[in-house]
Amino acid sequence: MASTFNVTEFIFLGLSSNQNVQRICFVIFLLLYTAIVLGNLLIVFTVLTSRSLGSPMYFFLSYLSFVEICYCSTTAPKLILDLLAKRKTISPWGCMTQLFFIHFFGGTEIFLLTVMAYDRYVAICKPLYYTTIMNRQVCAVLIGIAWVGGFVHSFAQIILIFHLPFCGPNVIDHYFCDLLPLLKLACSDTFLIGLLIVANGGTLSVISFVVLVASYVIILFHLRSQSSEGRRKALSTCGSHITVVVLFFGPCIFIYMRPSTTLTVDKMVAVFYTVITPLLNPVIYSLRNAEMKKAMRKLWTRTIKLDVT
C-alpha cells in the first residue's frame, strides 16, 4: 500500500530555537559523536586483534559496539548539521529511511542484549557445557537471529506508518523522524496504528526487558554457591551488562509505551537513548572489565612500538 505524501518536505523544530544554544549544542554533539565512533571502534578493533578476548562474550560485545555506531549514526550526523542550518528539513523518503534504520538497529540491539544475557547465563550456570553450547556455529546463528529480528521489527513499524496520508502540517517537533511525532501529522485516525505500535515496539521492549531481568535474577541466585572470587568476577561482568540494559530500555519503554501522547521531555529522553547510551557503552565495558582493559593496554603498547619503529 503506497504512502500519500502531499508534502514535499518535513521540517524539524530541533532541540532549541535559540541560535547561541544551537552553536553550543553543535560543539557538544560533535564531540560526543566523535567519542561514540572512536570508543566503539576501539572495542571492535581490540576484540578482533586480541587473542585473550576470543570468548563468545567479547564476540557479542564487538557486534554490540558496531550496532551502537550504526544506531547513533542514523540521527547524530543529521542533528549536528541541522544545528547550524536555518531550516532543518528532510524529504518524506529520507524521513522513512531514517525511521527504518533507527528501528532496525534499535531492534537489533535489543536482541543482541538478550543474546548476551543468555551467554552469561550459560557461562555462569552451565560452565562445564559452555564451550559446547556456545560454539562458533551457535554464536553465528544467534547474531543472525538478532539482525533478522531487528529487520522484522523495523519492517513492521515502517509498514504501520508508510501507508498513512501526510497532507500537512509538515512540522515535526523533534530532531529526527520517529513514530510518535509522525503520527501527529497524519491526516487520518491513528488510534489503531498507535495500538499496533505499542503491540510491536513497546511490547518487544517490555518483554525483552522482563526476560533480561529474569535471567539475571537466576544468575544471581546461582552465584550464591560459587567462591567469592568467582562471584566477584561474574558480578563485575554482569554488572556492566545490566547497566547498559537499564540505560537503553528505560528511555525506550518510557517513549514507546504511550504512543497516543507526546511530552515536552521526549526529545531529551530521545537524546539519552540515541546519543548518551551509545557513548556510555564503551566506557562501561572497558572500565569495568579487567580483561578488556588489559587487552587495550597491550594494543596501545603495540601501537606505540610500531610508531617508534
C-alpha positions, 0 to 999 in steps of 0.5 A, spaced: 500 500 500 503 506 497 504 512 502 500 519 500 505 524 501 502 531 499 508 534 502 514 535 499 518 536 505 518 535 513 521 540 517 524 539 524 523 544 530 530 541 533 532 541 540 532 549 541 530 555 537 535 559 540 541 560 535 547 561 541 544 554 544 544 551 537 552 553 536 553 550 543 549 544 542 553 543 535 560 543 539 557 538 544 554 533 539 560 533 535 564 531 540 560 526 543 559 523 536 566 523 535 567 519 542 561 514 540 565 512 533 572 512 536 570 508 543 566 503 539 571 502 534 576 501 539 572 495 542 571 492 535 578 493 533 581 490 540 576 484 540 578 482 533 586 483 534 586 480 541 587 473 542 585 473 550 578 476 548 576 470 543 570 468 548 563 468 545 562 474 550 567 479 547 564 476 540 557 479 542 560 485 545 564 487 538 557 486 534 554 490 540 559 496 539 558 496 531 550 496 532 551 502 537 555 506 531 550 504 526 544 506 531 547 513 533 549 514 526 542 514 523 540 521 527 547 524 530 550 526 523 543 529 521 542 533 528 549 536 528 548 539 521 541 541 522 544 545 528 547 550 524 542 550 518 536 555 518 531 550 516 532 543 518 528 539 513 528 532 510 524 529 504 518 524 506 523 518 503 529 520 507 524 521 513 522 513 512 529 511 511 531 514 517 525 511 521 527 504 518 534 504 520 533 507 527 528 501 528 532 496 525 538 497 529 534 499 535 531 492 534 537 489 533 540 491 539 535 489 543 536 482 541 543 482 541 542 484 549 538 478 550 543 474 546 548 476 551 544 475 557 543 468 555 551 467 554 552 469 561 547 465 563 550 459 560 557 461 562 555 462 569 550 456 570 552 451 565 560 452 565 562 445 564 557 445 557 559 452 555 564 451 550 559 446 547 553 450 547 556 456 545 560 454 539 562 458 533 556 455 529 551 457 535 554 464 536 553 465 528 546 463 528 544 467 534 547 474 531 543 472 525 537 471 529 538 478 532 539 482 525 533 478 522 529 480 528 531 487 528 529 487 520 522 484 522 521 489 527 523 495 523 519 492 517 513 492 521 513 499 524 515 502 517 509 498 514 504 501 520 506 508 518 508 508 510 501 507 508 498 513 512 496 520 508 501 526 510 497 532 507 500 537 512 502 540 517 509 538 515 512 540 522 515 535 526 517 537 533 523 533 534 530 532 531 529 526 527 523 522 524 520 517 529 513 514 530 510 518 535 511 525 532 509 522 525 503 520 527 501 527 529 501 529 522 497 524 519 491 526 516 487 520 518 485 516 525 491 513 528 488 510 534 489 503 531 496 504 528 498 507 535 495 500 538 499 496 533 505 500 535 505 499 542 503 491 540 510 491 536 515 496 539 513 497 546 511 490 547 518 487 544 521 492 549 517 490 555 518 483 554 525 483 552 526 487 558 522 482 563 526 476 560 533 480 561 531 481 568 529 474 569 535 471 567 539 475 571 535 474 577 537 466 576 544 468 575 544 471 581 541 466 585 546 461 582 552 465 584 550 464 591 554 457 591 560 459 587 567 462 591 567 469 592 572 470 587 568 467 582 562 471 584 566 477 584 568 476 577 561 474 574 558 480 578 563 485 575 561 482 568 554 482 569 554 488 572 556 492 566 551 488 562 545 490 566 547 497 566 547 498 559 540 494 559 537 499 564 540 505 560 537 503 553 530 500 555 528 505 560 528 511 555 525 506 550 519 503 554 518 510 557 517 513 549 514 507 546 509 505 551 504 511 550 504 512 543 497 516 543 501 522 547 507 526 546 511 530 552 515 536 552 521 531 555 521 526 549 526 529 545 531 529 551 529 522 553 530 521 545 537 524 546 539 519 552 537 513 548 540 515 541 546 519 543 548 518 551 547 510 551 551 509 545 557 513 548 556 510 555 557 503 552 564 503 551 566 506 557 562 501 561 565 495 558 572 497 558 572 500 565 569 495 568 572 489 565 579 487 567 580 483 561 578 488 556 582 493 559 588 489 559 587 487 552 587 495 550 593 496 554 597 491 550 594 494 543 596 501 545 603 498 547 603 495 540 601 501 537 606 505 540 612 500 538 610 500 531 610 508 531 617 508 534 619 503 529 
